[in-house]
Amino acid sequence: MDSKLRISGFIALVLAGLSWLSETAFYDDVDANGVLQESFFLPLTFILAALGLVLIFVSLWVKRRK
């Protein structure tokens, strides 16, 4: 079970990295009116990164308890 958690954590971290890359490549800009254009990818990056770290720490904690 701990390896499935660890793999899920790494997948979540990879998805967070891809989300961050798409945010910086397509949306991180200021338009002509001076309004910052952002998308859903920025909060998604933080949510996926936090989820990935939690899953990795839980998998390490489960492994340590065995």
N, C-alpha and C positions, 0 to 999 in steps of 0.2 A: 504494500500500500504506500509506503514512503517513497518508492521510486515513481509511482504515478503522481503523487503530489509534487515531487521535484520536477518531473517533466512538465506538468501543468504550470508550475511556477516559471520555468524557463520559457515556455510558450507565451505566457502572459507578458514576460519581459520583452520578448522579441516583438510581440504585437504592440507593446508600448513604444518601442523604438521606431517601428514602422509608422505608428500614429504620429509621433513627434516629427519624423521626417516629412510626412505629408503635410503637417501643420506648417512647418517652416518653409516648405517648397511652394505651397499654393495659397495659404491664407494669411500669413504673418506680414501684413502690409498696412500702410496708412493711405486711405484714399484721398482724393482731391479736396474733400471737405474737412480733412483732418481727423476723420473717424477711424479708429483702429478696427480692422476687419479680422475677426477671429471666427473660428468654427467650433464644432463639437469635438474636434480632435484633441484640443489642448486639455480639457478636463478628462477626456478618455485616456490620455497618456498617463496622467497622474493616478487615475483609478486602476488602470492595468498594471502600472509599476508597483503600486501599493499591494495589489492582489498577488502579484508575482513574488514579491518579497515575503509576504505573509505565508504563502504556500511553501516557499523554500525553507523558511524558518520552522514551520510546523513539521515539514518532512524531516528536518534535522533533529527536531525535538523528539519525534516518534522513533527515529533510529537510535537516539541516545537512550531512550527509556527501555529499549529491548535488551 
